[in-house]
């Protein structure tokens, strides 16, 4: 009997050993075999199998590799191991096919614990090898981080990566699919009586054409008056447009007045006539995010009409054409004229100006533009003169086409063509706001010296929350460059209906309503240019609510233009900015650029939660009492003493003005 019992026990044990995953046969799995687009979250570009993120062979420090994934910061690959994996091994490095040596870091995280990190790496560094035990690990994350200089050019390669496992390795979503929420409107309707929304300061150069509208909400018809206008300017009392030319520099206090059947509004502003323009961040529309290279005269005129009717009263001014306007060749005299989509550029500019709006255009210092149209290389002066004759008020000058002729990646080399265009613009008798455009890293270090009023600090934005946060939440690195007439540009606003630049059809922004409130709030705190890129003819009430809150916009247009400050807290980030009256604009954001969905079952419940913030006013330098106003709701929240508490929805914001009291 005992012998039979032992035989049964032996057989059961043998069966368990055969069936046990932990003791089953080991096998090797290449990383590229288990990569899935649907589960990978990356903040620029699309990961590539067995090639770099820009479709070239995987090459690090002169060595080419056959196996791997070409990624880019910030990227996240999450895998369900089921506790059956043994190890993961391979190499990492910054890809050679990159003009710039930007900083990045690789990490391997198992069940929320760091298992390995590469340390900060740059192009030219030797690969780093890893072999990490995964024994007992349920889920593993392969992460690429940016390291304090933003996500520009962080080309990151996972090389010869192999898992050793006794079971299946399944890619799972690293980021939750957003729960659909109804759009909700916080901005109160503008009152029927007049309210003037012009910034408190306005900069212009002496001797150049002057155009400024009195921007007032309220019932129409409305009439306008101005007192204190300097010699050379005149007001159209029916339209509120101030035009002319001021020949003598100086600061002029001007009292604006708007009147309708419900009342009178007055506001004093200062005209600063000197060498500095754009004394508050530019506000307007750019054609790219909606129309891409399909932009044409009709679409631009429609955008101008809609801006004049619905947005201009709140401060929106510029109507900017991006890439795609240029003819296929220059004239015999070297002029670059418009293609067949724009039959009369001068007429288009005149129409925009007749509405009290301003007209912007696009080019590149290279032989070609980002869209492969003709650039301004070696034609800077004639292009600037042409734009001056057309009536251009804004130039976006993207770097990417210059790579074809750029000798090296030194900052001085990148800066040179921008100085050339600045000097050409200075010979034109117009105030042209100059955007040192997309393409060069760490541009905030040198763009002001190159003559820019604003400069693109990052890669192109898209309507994805991880991209918006990867761009917006690193702007503290360059915040100290912010000043009147000097702006970090984290790219356009991705609200409303977008499309042709990224997809075949115009579509609603993929950001949730909460994320769109956060997006606008953060850009206002950053003193970033506010350039919408939506289909202007089809803005719904929710989008108009985002773009027509005069108290939110006043944070953007505050004349102090103080740098924003970021504070990291448990549930996200707190951004603050000092205002000219001694108060502070403060945004409480539920945001985590590195968020990973470790618990797949908790995704929906997590998105329906509110997240608490408890803020010590001493962090603003306020020792004692203060009053708090909700800027989106335009509602006083009362007095606080020492601290302020609020709850914020998932990826949402509480945006307030905090004013110290004695």
C-alpha positions, 0 to 999 in steps of 0.5 A: 500500500505504501509503495502505491501511495509513493508512486501516486505522489511521484506521478502527481509531482511529475505532472506538476513539474511538467505543467508548472510554467515556472519550470517549463522550457525557457525561450527567447523573444526579441523585443520587436516580435512583441511590439504593438503600435496600439500599446505603445505611447510616445510623445513624438514620432512613431516607433520603428521596428529594426530602424531608427525613429526617422527610418534609418538603420539603427546606428549608435556610436558608429555601430549598426544593429539589425535588431531593435526598436527606434524610439524617442522620448518620452516613450513607454512600452508596457508588457504583461509577463504573468510572473513567468519571465526570467530576464531581459537583456540588450543594449541602449543608446542615442541614435547617430542619425541626429544633428544634435546631441540631446539628453535622454535616459532609458529605464526598466521598471518592474511592478512600479519599481526601478530595476535598471537605468542607463543614466543620462545619454547623448548622441556619440556615447557608447551603448550601455548594456543591461541584463535585468532579472525579471523573476517574480515580476508581473509587468515590466515597463521599458521607458525613455525619459527626456532629461531636462532639455525637452523632447527635441531630437531624443532619438533613442534605440533599444538594441538586440533586446531579448526576453527570456521567459517560460510563458507568454509576453503580452503588450498591454496599453501603457495609457488608459483610453480616455473615458468620454465626457460631455463638454461643459461650459464654464465661461459666463456670457459677456455682458451686454454693456461694453467691456474693453479687453485690450492689453494694458500696453501696446508696442510699435516702432516710430515711422511704421504703419500703425494698426490697433483695434479697440477690442470691446464686447457688448451689444452692437452697434457700438461707438468709440472714442479715444483721448490722448492719441499722439500726433499721426494717429486717428480713430474710426469711431464706428469701427474702433480702428486706430490707424496712422503713423507715429514719428516720435517715440515715447510712452503715451497714455491713451484712454479708450472708450466704448459706448452702446445702448447699455452703457460706457466702458473706459480703459487706459492703456500705454502706447510704447513707441520705440524699438520693441513690439509684441509687448504681450504674447501674440494671439491669433490663428495659424492655418497649419493644424487644420489645413496643412499644405491645403491652405488657400485664399478662401480658407484664410479669408473665412478665418479672418471673418470668423475672428473678426466676428467672434474672437477679435473683441477678446484680443485675437489679432493675427491671421497667419498662413503657414507653409504651402503658399509659395510658388514653385519657382522665383521670378527673374528678379528673384521674387517669391510670389504666391502659387495659384491658391493665393491669386492676390496676396496684397488684396488678401492682406488688405482685406485682413487689415480692413477688419483691424486684424494682422497678417502673418506668413511663413518661410524657412532660412533653408533652400526649402521649407518643412513642406518642401516648398521654396525657402528664403535661403540667399533671398532674404532681403528680396523676400522681406521687401516683398512681404513688406509690400504685401503688408505682412505683420508676422513671420514664422521662420522654421529651421528645418529646411536649413539642415541641407546647408548647415555646416555644423550643429553649433548654436552660433551656426544655427543662429546665423541665418536668423540674424540674416533675416532679422537684418533684412526685416529691419530694412522694411518699414513695417512692424513684423513680429518675428518667430524663430521657428521650429527645428533648433534645440535650446533655442531660448539660449540664443533666439533673442540675440538673433532678433526674435520676439518668440521662438519655438521651444519644442517639436510639433504639438498634436492633440494627444494629452501625453504630447501636450504635457511633454511639451508644456510641462517642461517649459520651466526649463526655459521660463527665465527667457520670458519677458515683454517682447520675448516668448517661449513658443510651445506651439499652437493650441490644439482645441476645436476642429483640427485635421489636415496636417495630421489626418485626412479629415477634419476632426474634433480635438482628441483632448478631453474637455478637462484636458482642453481647459488645462491646455489653455490655462497652462499656455496662459500661465506660460505667457506663450503665444496663443495661436489657435489652429482650428477650423474657424468656420466651425467652432462650437460653443465649447471651443468659443468658451475656451477662447473668449474668457477675458479673465483667463486671457488677461493672465496671458496678456498681463503686462508684467510678463513674469516667468512661470514657476512650476511646483511638483506635488503628489497629485500633479503640478502647480504652476504660478505667475506673478501679475502686474497688480501684485496678485498671482495666477495659479493653476492646479493641474492633475498631470503626470507625463510619466503616468503608466496604467499598471492596473488595467482594471482601474482605468475608468474609475481612476478617470472619474476621480477628483484629485486633492491639492492643499497649497501653502500660500507661503510658496507665493510669498503670501504670509497670511490672508488672501482672496481667491477668484476662479478665473474660468467661472469668473467667480469669487471663492472668498478669503483664505488664510495661509492655504488654499484647497481644491479638487481637480478632475483627472487631467483637469485644472483649477485656475485661480487668481490669488490676491494677498490682503492686509 
